[in-house]
Amino acid sequence: MRTLGVEEELLVVDPSGVPVPLGPEALAVASRRGEGETPEEHDRAEDGPAGSPGHLVPELMQQQVELGTRVCTDLAEVTAELRHWRGRADAAARAVGARVAALASSPVSVEPVTTPGERYELMAATFGLTALEQLTCGCHVHVSVADDEEGVAVLDRIRVWLPVLTALTVNSPFWLGRDSGYASFRSQAWNRWPSSGATERFGDAAGYHRVVADLVATGTIVDAGMVYFDARLSQTWPTVEVRVADVCLRVEDAVTHAGLVRGLVETAAREWREGVPAPDVRADVLRVAAWRAGRSGTSGDLLHPLTGRPAPAADVVGALLEHAGPALADAGDGARVADGVAAVLARGTGADLQRRVFGDSGDLAAVVRAAVGLTATGSPGG
């Protein structure tokens, strides 16, 4: 059984629903409780949260905190871990007069404030508005692999399915006070980074590491940690890290996403062992597929990974479930993931809920307050 872990970035907001730069103060509370790192501690640390005991850490902006789960073996554990660490993040925020919200962008206008620390400050100085406006929250899933060769074989085979994962997790329709026209504007803002997005096939571990070394050698990105591929090998842990999802409003949707990622990784590893070649799809096409996924989520057509042509989102999601079905079943995740996907398609994504709340209230701050309740308790207004 492949192990997995999840990282989630959360907004820190005041009671009115406005993001506030209290992340470092909340993390100081968490640090005193043995549950997290202050920005200063994080700046000195060599290891990140994925694969280590679950805890809370800083992010690029002071209006954010990040949680990382423990290493999990099943989706019940992932559920329990996410509920626990969302609760601990909210408790730390409450201690400084704030709350946390699982929103991938800020619905209301706000001036992002960079978190203190040598690396974050260097990123802000180097990348200007790309960094200074990057108040976005994603969900990253780590799945264990045997070694870098298996990991790269997985990366080469899952890349065509990653836009479908974006479509299922869209949760950022509003951007700093206005409707962006996208279901995931986070995915658009994120792709401003020069090292982000879809990749060509690497072929083998040596090819992957050569690309990473060449990117670092350009002197453009700060370090290898800024290799922001849609999916990459972890620098610290023997995992593949899938990075395409918005943070999900509901824990259950994040768990569905994590299950799908593990199913895709296992399916790809099996194909590699059986000699099935990686799909020959250009990164140009994958970037278009990702754009369409971020634009409409599950409410419009997506590019079908097997044909490269538009198809109804439900059909493309069904193809994903069929593709990963044997691996999901073998992990005991088949029914759980299928039910979770059906729930998203039936009630809508986080982006759909945000727009419904705004349609009912006409108040973007009300969207944030509803998200606070869903983040902590699973129901609006908690």
C-alpha positions in Angstrom: 0.0 0.0 0.0 1.4 3.4 -1.0 1.4 5.9 1.8 0.3 9.5 1.3 0.3 12.9 2.9 -1.5 16.1 2.3 -0.4 19.8 2.6 -3.0 22.5 2.6 -2.6 26.3 2.6 -5.3 28.3 4.4 -6.2 32.0 4.5 -6.1 33.7 7.9 -9.1 36.1 8.2 -10.6 38.5 10.7 -14.2 38.0 11.9 -15.6 40.3 9.2 -14.0 38.0 6.5 -11.0 40.1 5.5 -7.6 38.3 5.3 -5.2 39.7 7.9 -1.4 39.3 8.3 -1.7 37.3 11.6 -0.3 34.1 10.3 3.1 34.6 12.0 1.4 35.4 15.4 -0.9 32.3 15.0 2.2 30.2 14.3 3.9 31.5 17.4 1.0 30.2 19.4 1.2 26.8 17.5 4.9 26.7 18.1 4.5 27.2 21.9 2.0 24.2 21.8 4.5 22.1 19.9 2.3 22.1 16.8 4.2 24.3 14.3 7.0 26.5 13.4 7.4 30.3 13.5 8.7 32.0 10.3 12.1 32.2 11.9 12.2 28.5 12.8 10.9 27.6 9.3 13.6 29.7 7.7 16.3 27.7 9.5 14.7 24.3 8.9 15.9 22.0 6.2 12.8 19.7 6.1 9.2 20.6 5.2 6.1 19.1 6.6 5.3 16.4 4.1 6.2 13.0 5.5 7.1 14.4 8.9 4.8 14.5 11.9 1.9 16.8 11.0 2.3 20.4 11.9 1.7 24.0 10.9 4.2 26.2 9.0 4.4 29.6 7.4 3.6 30.4 3.8 4.7 33.2 1.4 2.2 35.7 2.8 1.4 36.6 6.3 -2.3 36.1 5.6 -1.7 32.4 5.3 -0.7 29.3 7.2 0.1 25.8 5.9 -0.8 22.5 7.5 0.9 19.2 6.8 -0.6 15.8 7.7 1.3 12.8 9.1 2.1 10.0 6.7 -1.1 8.1 6.2 -1.9 4.6 4.9 -5.7 5.0 4.2 -8.2 7.6 3.5 -9.8 7.4 6.9 -6.5 8.5 8.4 -6.2 11.4 5.8 -9.7 12.5 6.9 -8.9 12.4 10.6 -5.6 14.2 10.0 -7.1 17.0 7.9 -9.9 17.6 10.4 -7.4 17.6 13.3 -4.9 20.0 11.6 -7.6 22.4 10.3 -8.9 22.5 13.8 -5.5 23.2 15.3 -4.9 25.9 12.7 -8.2 27.5 13.5 -7.5 27.3 17.2 -4.1 29.0 16.7 -5.8 31.7 14.6 -8.6 32.2 17.2 -5.9 32.8 19.8 -4.9 36.0 18.0 -8.4 37.1 17.1 -8.7 35.5 13.6 -10.0 32.3 11.9 -8.8 30.2 9.0 -10.7 29.7 5.7 -10.0 27.0 3.0 -10.2 29.4 0.1 -7.7 29.3 -2.8 -7.9 33.1 -3.3 -9.2 36.0 -1.4 -12.7 37.0 -2.5 -12.3 40.5 -0.9 -9.7 43.1 -1.8 -6.6 42.8 0.4 -2.9 43.9 0.2 -0.8 40.7 0.6 2.1 41.1 3.1 5.2 39.0 2.6 6.2 36.7 5.5 9.6 37.7 7.0 12.5 35.4 6.2 15.5 35.4 3.8 13.9 33.1 1.2 10.5 34.8 1.0 12.0 38.2 0.9 14.4 37.2 -1.9 11.4 35.8 -3.8 9.5 39.1 -3.4 12.5 41.1 -4.5 13.2 38.9 -7.5 9.8 38.4 -8.9 8.0 41.6 -8.2 4.2 41.6 -8.5 4.2 37.9 -9.4 5.3 37.2 -5.8 3.7 40.2 -4.1 0.3 39.3 -5.4 0.6 35.6 -4.8 -2.0 35.2 -2.1 -3.1 31.8 -3.3 -3.8 28.5 -1.4 -3.3 25.1 -2.9 -3.5 21.5 -1.9 -0.5 19.3 -2.5 -0.6 15.5 -2.2 2.4 13.3 -1.7 2.3 9.6 -2.6 5.2 7.2 -1.9 7.3 5.8 -4.7 10.1 3.2 -4.5 12.8 5.4 -6.0 13.3 8.3 -8.4 13.1 6.0 -11.5 9.6 4.9 -10.5 8.7 8.4 -9.5 9.7 9.8 -12.9 7.9 7.0 -14.7 4.8 8.1 -12.7 5.3 11.7 -13.6 5.5 10.9 -17.3 2.2 9.0 -17.1 0.0 11.0 -14.8 0.6 14.4 -16.5 -2.3 14.0 -19.0 -4.8 13.5 -16.1 -3.7 16.4 -13.9 -6.1 19.0 -15.5 -9.0 16.8 -14.5 -7.9 17.0 -10.9 -7.8 20.8 -11.2 -11.4 20.8 -12.5 -12.7 18.7 -9.6 -11.0 21.0 -7.0 -11.7 24.5 -8.3 -12.2 26.9 -5.4 -11.1 30.4 -6.4 -13.6 32.2 -8.6 -13.1 35.6 -6.9 -9.9 37.5 -7.1 -9.3 40.5 -4.7 -12.8 41.9 -4.9 -14.2 40.8 -8.3 -15.4 37.7 -10.1 -12.5 36.5 -12.2 -14.6 34.6 -14.7 -12.6 31.5 -13.8 -13.5 28.6 -11.5 -9.9 28.5 -10.4 -8.1 31.8 -10.8 -5.4 30.5 -8.4 -4.3 28.3 -11.3 -4.0 31.3 -13.5 -2.1 33.4 -10.9 0.2 30.5 -10.1 1.3 30.1 -13.7 2.9 33.5 -13.6 5.9 31.8 -11.9 8.5 31.0 -14.6 9.0 27.4 -13.5 5.4 26.4 -13.1 3.0 24.3 -15.1 2.9 21.2 -17.3 6.1 19.5 -18.4 7.3 17.4 -21.3 8.1 13.7 -20.6 11.4 13.3 -18.7 12.1 9.7 -19.8 14.0 8.7 -16.7 15.4 10.0 -13.4 18.5 11.3 -15.0 16.4 13.3 -17.5 14.3 14.8 -14.6 17.3 15.8 -12.6 19.0 17.3 -15.6 15.9 19.5 -16.3 15.9 20.7 -12.6 19.6 21.4 -12.7 19.3 23.3 -15.9 16.5 25.5 -14.4 18.5 26.3 -11.3 21.5 27.0 -13.5 19.6 29.8 -15.3 19.9 31.8 -12.1 16.2 32.8 -12.6 14.6 30.8 -9.8 15.8 31.2 -6.2 16.5 27.5 -5.6 15.3 23.9 -6.6 12.3 24.4 -4.2 11.0 26.8 -6.8 10.7 24.2 -9.5 6.9 24.5 -9.5 6.0 21.7 -11.9 2.3 20.5 -11.8 3.8 17.3 -10.4 7.4 16.8 -9.2 9.6 14.6 -7.1 9.9 15.7 -3.5 13.4 17.0 -2.6 13.1 15.6 0.9 10.9 12.5 0.9 10.6 9.4 -1.5 7.3 10.7 -2.9 5.7 12.2 -6.0 4.1 15.5 -5.2 1.0 16.5 -7.2 0.4 20.3 -6.9 -2.5 21.2 -9.3 -5.4 21.4 -6.9 -6.9 24.5 -5.2 -7.3 24.0 -1.5 -10.8 22.4 -1.1 -13.5 24.0 1.0 -14.6 20.6 2.4 -12.4 18.0 4.0 -14.2 15.3 2.2 -13.4 16.8 -1.2 -9.7 17.0 -0.2 -9.8 13.3 0.8 -11.4 12.4 -2.6 -8.7 14.3 -4.3 -6.0 12.5 -2.3 -7.5 9.2 -3.1 -7.6 10.0 -6.8 -3.9 11.0 -6.8 -2.9 7.8 -5.1 -4.9 5.8 -7.6 -3.3 7.6 -10.5 0.2 7.1 -9.1 -0.3 3.4 -8.5 -1.9 3.0 -12.0 1.1 4.8 -13.6 3.6 2.6 -11.7 1.8 -0.5 -12.9 1.8 0.7 -16.5 5.5 1.4 -16.3 6.3 -2.1 -14.9 4.2 -3.6 -17.7 6.0 -1.7 -20.4 3.1 0.6 -21.3 4.6 3.7 -22.8 3.8 7.2 -21.4 1.2 9.1 -23.4 2.8 11.2 -26.1 1.0 14.5 -25.5 2.9 17.8 -25.8 3.1 20.1 -22.8 1.5 22.8 -25.0 -1.7 20.8 -25.2 -1.6 20.0 -21.5 -1.4 23.8 -20.7 -4.5 24.3 -22.8 -6.2 21.5 -20.9 -5.2 23.0 -17.6 -6.5 26.4 -18.7 -9.9 25.0 -19.6 -10.1 23.1 -16.3 -9.4 26.3 -14.4 -11.8 28.3 -16.5 -14.9 26.2 -16.1 -14.2 23.4 -13.5 -16.8 20.7 -13.8 -19.5 23.0 -15.4 -18.2 22.9 -19.0 -16.3 20.8 -21.4 -12.8 19.5 -20.5 -10.1 18.2 -22.9 -10.3 14.4 -22.8 -6.9 13.0 -21.9 -7.3 10.1 -24.3 -8.5 12.1 -27.3 -7.3 15.6 -26.9 -10.8 16.8 -27.8 -13.5 18.6 -25.8 -15.9 16.4 -23.9 -18.5 17.0 -21.1 -16.8 17.2 -17.7 -18.8 14.3 -16.4 -17.5 12.0 -19.2 -13.9 13.0 -18.6 -14.2 12.5 -14.9 -15.7 9.1 -15.6 -12.8 8.2 -17.8 -10.5 9.2 -14.9 -12.3 6.9 -12.5 -12.2 4.1 -15.1 -8.5 4.6 -15.7 -7.6 4.5 -12.0 -10.4 2.0 -11.0 -8.4 -1.2 -10.5 -5.8 0.6 -8.3 -8.5 2.4 -6.3 -10.3 -0.9 -5.7 -7.1 -2.7 -4.7 -6.4 0.1 -2.1 -10.0 -0.2 -0.8 -10.7 3.3 -2.0 -13.0 2.5 -5.0 -16.4 3.2 -3.4 -15.1 6.1 -1.2 -13.6 8.0 -4.2 -16.5 7.2 -6.6 -19.0 8.5 -4.0 -16.8 11.6 -3.4 -16.6 12.4 -7.1 -20.3 11.9 -7.5 -20.9 14.3 -4.6 -18.8 17.0 -6.3 -20.6 16.6 -9.6 -24.0 16.7 -7.9 -23.6 19.6 -5.5 -20.9 21.5 -7.2 -17.3 22.5 -6.4 -16.0 25.1 -4.0 -16.2 27.7 -6.7 -19.9 26.9 -7.3 -20.6 27.3 -3.6 -18.8 30.6 -3.4 -20.8 32.0 -6.3 -24.1 30.7 -4.8 -23.3 32.5 -1.5 -22.4 35.7 -3.3 -25.5 35.4 -5.4 -27.7 35.1 -2.3 -26.0 37.8 -0.2 -24.3 40.2 -2.7 -21.5 40.3 -0.1 -18.0 38.9 -0.8 -17.2 39.0 2.9 -20.1 36.6 3.4 -18.4 34.2 1.1 -15.4 34.2 3.4 -17.5 33.8 6.5 -19.3 30.8 5.0 -16.0 29.3 4.1 -14.7 29.6 7.7 -17.6 27.4 8.8 -17.0 24.8 6.1 -13.3 24.8 6.9 -13.7 24.1 10.6 -16.9 22.2 10.9 -18.1 21.1 7.4 -21.1 23.4 7.5 -21.4 27.2 6.6 -21.3 29.6 9.4 -19.7 27.4 12.0 
